[in-house]
């Protein structure tokens, strides 16, 4: 296994991304742009080869400040195979260690895009990787299923809220241009401040959108009641996948089950455009039970990763 650091134009990298069955947002070009503009992290992209044949990709973020070296690899590497053998994880971990060995003033953070498992943990532990306490879980929706099957897989209570929301006849407005972006982010900032939850700053999201909207890889979905916005979500696309990025709701939107309606509309519209997977974003079963119940209620598959290693 080797890392091929050949510089590739954006168009070629996008084609490589399409070879990944489930590409996540943290390995996308818009996230890369925001990491540089806001955090001054330089992204380096590599194709991972096995016996000189491309097998996957990764995008790492780095900061060099004199002898200080920070390297982040979040939710990578990504493989072109839907079922990569566990030996690939072992080979990758060895190569990662050889390329960036642990040393004084180097901080490594690696969140492998690999299902949690005792064998995998032992493999990385045996190579000297230390697992940090916090794990990561998310929910993936399979959009290749028929609409009626996706709906049938929902938790009955979640589906009930969706049914009630649909009877409210909310007007759904779709914005691919970003003309409503400033209004959306203002309300998101207010919502985040009032409810005191963690989320990327509006400035970081705006930096992502600068590229995503230009490539038609982001859409705002608004739910309006009597012409007044009561809830909204932002969905970003990457490869054959999409991610529920952020959203907000008002008291009226909550009463009308606006988020249930908006996420269902996102599923329908993404499916119609040919996207295969929808990542609902992180959940915290032991820290944000309400959010976790809401996202898992859609009936997707929970993916628990091993967590962050250094």
N, C-alpha and C positions, 0 to 999 in steps of 0.2 A: 504494500500500500504506500502511496506517495501523495503529496500535495502538489498540485500544479497551480502556481501563482501567476500564470500568464494573464496579462491585462486583457480584458475582453470588453467590447462595446456593450452598452446597455441592452441593445436589441438581442445580442447573442446570449447575454446572461438571462434575459427573460425567457428565451427558448429553453435554456437549461432548467429554469425553474418549472417549466411546464412538464418536465419529465418526472418531477417529484409528485407522487400520488397525493400527499397531504402537506402542502407548503404552509408554514405558519407565518404569522405577521412579523415576528421578531427577526425573521430571516429575509424580509422583503426590502426592496429598494427604497420605498418611502420611509421606513423606519431607519434605514441606513442614513438617509439624508438628514432626518431630524437629530439623530445621534451626533452628527457632525455640527450642525448649526447651533444646537442648544448645549450639548455636553462636550463639544470639541473632541469627540471620539472618532478617530479615523478608521474607516472600514476597509478591510482587505478580504477579497473573495478568492476562494480556491475551489478547483475541481478536484475531487478525490478519485484517484485512479487505483485500480487493482490489476496487476499484470498489464499496465499501460492502457487499460480500458476504463473510460469514465464510469464510476459507480455511484457518485453522489456529489453534493456541493456543500459549502459552508461559507458563512460570512461572519468574520470576527471583528470586534471593535477594540481598538487599541489607543492608549495614551502613553506618550513618552515625555517625561519631564526629567531631563538629565538622566541619572541612574535609575529613576523610578519608572517602572514599566507596569501598566495595567492592561490585562487582556481579558476580554469577555467573549464567551461563546454561549449564547442563549438559544435553547431549543434547536440545537444542531449537534452533529451534522445531519443532513437530510439525504436519504438514499433514493436512487431511482427504482429500486426494488420495493414492492409493498411488504415483503417479508424477508428482510435481510437476515442472514445467519448471525448468531451471537458472536461468532469469531470475528466479524467485522468490527464490532464494538471493541473487542480486545485489541485488535490490530490498530484501530484508530486511537485508543487510549495510549498505547505504546508510542505511536508516532507523535501524538500531542505532547507527551512527556519528553520525547527527544527534541522536539522543536522548541518547546518552552519549558525547560526544566525548572523545578522550584529553586528559587534563590532569594537572597536578601534583596528587598526592595522591589520584588516582582509579586504582584497580586494576580492570581488566576481565579476566574470564576467560570465554571462550565456547568450548564444545565443541559444534560444530554436529552435529546428527543428519543427517548427509549423507555419502554414500559418498566415500571418498578418491578424488581424481582430479586430474590436472595442471591441467585447465581451471579447476576450482573453486578450487584453491590460488592460481592466478594472479589470479583475480577478486578474492579477498579480499586478496591481497598488494597488488594495484593500488589498493585502497581504504585501504591503510595498516595493515591488520591484520598482526601479527607472529605467526608460528607458533612455539610453544614446542616443545622437542625431543620430548616424550613423546606418542605416538599412543595410540589406543584401539581395541581390537578386541573383539568379542563374538560369540556363536553364537546364532542364532535357529532354533528348531524350528518347522516348519509343522505345526500340529496338525490342519489341515483334511484332511491326507492320511489314507488308511486305516491302521489300526494295523499291518497286515502290511507295508505299504509303508514306514512309518516304521522298522520293525524291520529290513527288508531293506536300508535305506539306511545302517545302522550299519556301522562298521568291523568286519570279521569277528572281530578279537581282542576288541573291546568286546562284541560280541554273544555271544562265547564265554564271557566273564566273567559276563555276564547269565544265560546258560543255567546255568552252574555255581551262581550265586547262587540261582537259582530252585529248584534241586535241594536246597538247604539248608533249604528250607521255613521261611524266616524269617517270624515273625509281624509283620505290618505294622499299626501302630496309627495312626489318624488323629485329630488333635486340632484342632478349629476354635474351641475356647473359650479356649485359652491356659492351661488348667489345668496343662499340663506345661511352660509357658514358662520358669519360673525354673530348673527342673532342666536344661532344654535350654541356656539361656544360661550357666549355671555351667560345664557341660561344654565349651561352645564357648570360653569364656574360658580354661579350662585347656588345651584343645587348641591355641589360638592362641599361648599363652605357651610351650608346649613346642616347637611347630614353628616359632615365630618368623615367622609370615606376617602380612601386612598385612590388616586387616579392621576394620570399624567396631566401636566399643566396645559391650559388652553394654548400656550405658546408652542409646546412640543407637538400637540395635535395639529396645530396650524402649519407647522413646518412639515409634518408628514403629508398633509393635504396638498401642499404646494406642488408636489410631484404626483400624488395619487389622482387628484382631480384632472390634471393635465393629461393623464393616461387613461382617464375614465375607469379608475380603480377605486373609486369611493362614491358613495351615494348617501344622502340624507333622506330619511323617511320621516315625515311629519304626520301626526294625527291631529285633526282639527275638529272641534265641536262648535257648530254655529260660527264657523270661520275663525275661531280662536284656537291657537295651538295649545294642546293639553299634554302632549308627549312627543318625543322625537328620539330617533336613534341614528347612529353613524355606523355604516357597514363599509369595510375596506376589503378589496379583492387582491389576490396574489396567486399567480399560477392558476390552477383549477380549483382553488379554495377561496373562502371568504371568512372574515372575522367580524363578529359583533364587537365594535371598538368601544363605544361609550353610548350613554343615553341618559335621559332625564324625564321626569314626569311631574305634573302638578297634582294637587288633590283631586281635581276634576278628572284628570287623566287616569288616576288610580281607580276612581269610582267606575270609570268607563272601561277598565281593563285595557288601557291603551297600549301598554307594553306587550301584552299577549297578542294583540292584533298586529302590532308593528312587526314583531318577530316572525309571526306566521306569514305576513306579507313579504318579509325579507326572504323567507324560505321559498315561497312561491315564485318570486321574481328572480332570485338567483338560479333556481332550478330551470326556469324558462330560458335563461341566458346560457345554460350549459355548465354551470358550476357544479362540481361533484361533492364538495364538502363544505360545511359551515361550522366554524369554530366559535362556540359561544363565549369563550374566554374563561379566565381563571375562576375557580370556586374554592371555598374554604369551609369544609365540613365542620371544623372545630373553631371557627372564628367568625364566619359570616353565614350562619345557618339559613337565614331567610333568602339570601342571594343564591346559595347552593340549592335550596329546595326549588326555587323558581327556575333555575337553569336546567337542573336535572329533570324537572317536570316536563320538559319538552320531549323527553324520551330518547335523547341521544346516547351515545356511548361515552362513559366516563373514562378518561385516560389519566392515570396517575403515573407521573414520571418519578425517577429516583430522587431528584432534588439537585441542589447546587453542590458541586465539588470544587475544592481548591487544591 
